[in-house]
Amino acid sequence: MNRPVALLAAAGFALAANLAGPAAAQTKWDLPSAYPATNFHTENLQQFANEVEKASGGKLKIQLHPNASLFKAPEIKRAVQGNQAQAGEILLVNYENEDPLYGVDGIPFLATSYADSFKLYKASRKALEDKLAKQGMMLLYTVPWPPQGIYTKRTLASVADMKGLKWRAYSPATAKIAELVGAQPMTVQAAEVSQALATGVIDSYMSSGATGFDSKTYEHVKNWYDTQAWLPKNAVIANRKAFDALDKATQSGVLKAAADAETRGWKLSQEKNSWYVDQLKQKGMNILPPSEQLTADLRKVGNFMLAEWQRKSGDEGRKVIESYRSQ
């Protein structure tokens, strides 16, 4: 081959490579989560990521980072907003101090069943989407935790027995409960619960059977009062600019996978609820129904917190509660 022909051939190969490059390029998203890889939320997230990669023909790969390995729980929302991570999973109630709307599903005894929790979600979703949009983010899907109960070494006949407990506060709502019942609120994230119990930083907290199992709380605490006080939701969010940069087919794939993950996740949460409780029993934990007095006392706490929340949230909050109660 003479030199001019060789140069033309080389130029042709280079052009072909450049043209093929963008088509073959893969976009990578990081998705941090605060929970262990074996938690049902995380397993659902991984399936979501797998389905996105398949639907996009490999054009979008979502790399999951569980157990607060990339960002700690309180840092995830800001990381997504700043596009340090293109998507992330957050516990909505953690952000109530930023805006009351984020805390609506952490109000004790407002929505205590999966059916009521989903009604509350439907009533608040539009406002939640609008809130995130103003911050440059979008809601992909939500999944609730199982109903919340109280882990404690004490026998609780009434709220008076909670006075002085070293209480894990992971959200403004759980900190407020501590204040109202006379417990000492201690800020401890999910990934740190086991260590906090082992070192005596906390001796009690309010959460689901899932958290008790994941954190091996049964090694330190033997009582779980099944109060079924509320079902807080995890939300999977994405950076809006990162989403808008995807081609239309990939965007559709992400939204379809998100809708499927939401349906699957709500069902999975309900199915896993009884499984987690059974596991705690097998590990030697006492699963106890709350007394009538404890329930009545906690409902008073819930009513106070609902009234306070409605004052803070104004017309927006009033519309959400009215919509919820009209379903």
N, C-alpha and C positions, 0 to 999 in steps of 0.2 A: 504493500500500500504506500503510495507516494505521500509526501508531507502534507500538501493541501487537503487531500482526501482524509488523511488521518486526523487533521485538526477539525475538519467538518464533522467527522464521526464522533470525536471526543466532545465537541460542542453539542451534538445531538443527544449523546448520552447524558450530559450534564443537564440539558433542558428537560429531558424526560424525567430525570431524578427530581428536579425542582418541581415539576408539575405533579409528580406522584407524591412528593413529600407531604403537602398539606392534607391530601386525601387520606394518607396512611397515618397522619399524626394522631396521637392519643392525648386527650385532655385528662388531667388528674385532679381530683378533688380530695382534700383531707376532710374527714368527718370525725371530730373528737366526741367522746362520750365519757361520762363519769363512772360508769358501772362495769362490773366484771364481764369478761367475754362469755361466761356461762349464764348470765342473767337473761331472762326471756326478752327484755327490751333490746339487748345487744344482739341476740340471735336474730331477732326480727330485723334489726338494722343491717346485719350482714346479708340477710336474704334480700332486702331492699337494694343494697349495693350490687349484689350479684345480678339481680333482675335488670337494673339500670345498665350494667355493662353488656348484658345479653341483648337488651332492647336496642341499644345504640350501636350494635355490631362492633363493640370494642372501642368505640370512639370516646366514651367517657368511662373512666375507672374511678370509683370512689374507694379511697383507702380509709378503713375504719381504725380508729385509735381508742380502744376501750380503757376503762379503769383509770381515767384521768391521766393517761400516759403522755398526752400531747399538751393539754391544758387542764387545769383544775376546774372543777364544776363552776365556780363563780366567774371564771375567765372566758367560758366558751361563747357566750352571747356576744361579748365585745370582740372576740376573735373573728366571729362570722361577720359582724358588722364592718370590721376593718379589712375583711378579705384575707386575714392571716390563715383562716380555714374557710373553705368555700361553703361548707355546711356543718351543722353541729346539732347535738341533742341537748336540750336544756330542760330543767324542771321549772315549769312556769312560776310556781309560787315563790321561787327564790328571788323573783324580780318585783315583788309587790311594792317595795320602797321606791322603785323607779316609776311605777304606775300601778294604781290599785287594781286595774283590770287583770293584771297578771296573777293576782292572788285570789280570784273569785272561787277557784275550785279547792282552796285551802281553808275555807270557812267551815268550821265544825258543824256537822248535822244539817247543812244546807242541801247537799245531795249525797245520799248515803248508799245508793245502789248503783249498779252499772247502768240501768235504764235511766235513772235520774241524772247520773253523771253525763250520759250522752245528750240528754235534753239540755243540760246546762252548757255543754259544749256547742250544741247547735245555736243556742241563744246568744253565745258570746263570740262565736267564730268570726263573724264579719268585723266586729270591733277589734278583735285580736289581729286579724289580717291587716286592717287599716293602721293599727299601731306599729306593727312590724314594717309595713311599707314606708312609713315616714322615717324609719331608721335605716332604710336601704336593704331590707330583708323581706323574705317571703316565708309563709308557713307551708311546709310540705305535708305534714300529717301529725296527729297526736295519738298517744296511747296512754291509758290510765294505769296507775299502780293499783294493786288490790286495796280493799278498804283498810283504813289505818286503825291500829290498836296500840295499847300501852305496854311497853316492856319495862319491868321493874322487879326488884328483889322484894319489894314490900307487898303486904296484903292491902288492897285498896277497897275500903268499904264506901268511901266518899272522897270528894275532892280535898277535904281537910287532911287526908292521909298522904297527899302529894306534896305537902309543905316541906321545903328543904331538900327536895330531890335535886341531884345534880343532873340536869335535864339537857339532852342534846337538842339544840335549836339549829335547824338547817334552813329555816326560812323565817321571814317576819312573823308569819302566823304562828309557828311553833314557839317562837320567842315570846309572842304575846300571850299564848296559853300559859307559859311558865310564869310570866308576870302576874296573870290573873289567879293562878292557883298557889302562888307563893313558892315556886320552885326556882332553882338557880339556872338560868339559861347559859349553856356553853356551846359555842359555835364549832360544830364538827361535821365535816363532809362525809359522804357515804363511804369513800375509800379509806377513811380513817376511823370508822366506828369500832372495829375490833381492837385496835390499839388503844383507843380512848377508854374502852371498857376494861381492858387488861390493866391499864395504869391508874384506873380510878378517876380519870378526868370526868367521866360521866357514870351514872349508875342507872339511868333510865332514859327512855325516849319514846316517841310516838311514831310508828311507821307500820308498814305492811309486813305480812309474813315473808315476803320476798327479801326484804332487807335483813330481817332477822336470820334467815337462812344463809344468805350470801356472806354476811359478816360474822357468822358463827356465834351470834349473840347467846345461844343456848349454852356456850361454854362458861358464861359469866352470870347470866340472869336466868331465872327459872320460871318466871310468870309472864304471860302475855294475856292482857285483857282485851278480848275481841269486841272493841267498842264500835267498830264500823263507822268511824266518825266522818271520814271524807275520802275521796278518791282523787288525789292530785295527779295531774297529767304531765307526761314528758311531751315536749314538742320538738319535732325535727324541722329545723329552719335552714334556709339557704341564703347566701348573699345574692341580691337581686342582679347586680351587674354580672356576676359569674354565670348566673342562669341565663341572662339575656344574651351572653356571648355564645351560647350553644346554638347549633342549628335547630330548626323547627322540629325535625323528626326526633332529635335527641331530647329536646324539651318535652315533647309529648310522651316519650319513653319514661322520663323522670316523673312526670305527673301521674302517669298510669301506675308505675311501680309504687309511688307514694300512696295513691288511693288504695291499692291492694294491701300495702303494709298497714295502713290504718285499719281496714276491715279485719285483717288477720290478727293484728296486735290487740284490738279490743276483745276479740274472741279468745285469744291466747291468755290474756290477763285473767279473764274470768275462769278459764279452765285451770290455770296454774294456781289460782287462789287457794283452792282446797288442797292441792298437792303440797304447796308450801306449808300449810297448817299441819298436814299429816306428817311432813318431814320434821317439823319442830316437835311434834308429839313423840316421834320415834327417837329424837335426840334427848328426850327427858324433860321437855318443857311442859309446864302446866298451861293448857289453853282454857282460859276462864271467861265465863260470861260476866259482864259488869253487873253489879247490883243495881236495883232500881234507884237507889240514892245516888250512886256514882253516875248513872246515866242522866238522871234529872239535873245533877250539878253540872255535868259537862254540857248539857243542852242550854243551861243558863249562860255558860261561857260562850257557846256558839251564838246565842241570840245577841249577846253584847257585842261580839265581834262582827256579826252581820250588820247591826245598826251602825257601828263605827265605820265599817267598810262602805256602807251606803252614803254616809256623810262625806267620806273622802272622794268617792267616785262620782258623786253628783248625778246629773241627768243621764250620763252614759251608763252608770251602774244601775240606776233605777230602771232604765229600759231593758237592760239585760235580765234583771230579776223578774220584771213583769213578763217578758217574753218566755222565760223559763217556766214561770208558774202558770202561764196560759196554755201550755202544751198538754 
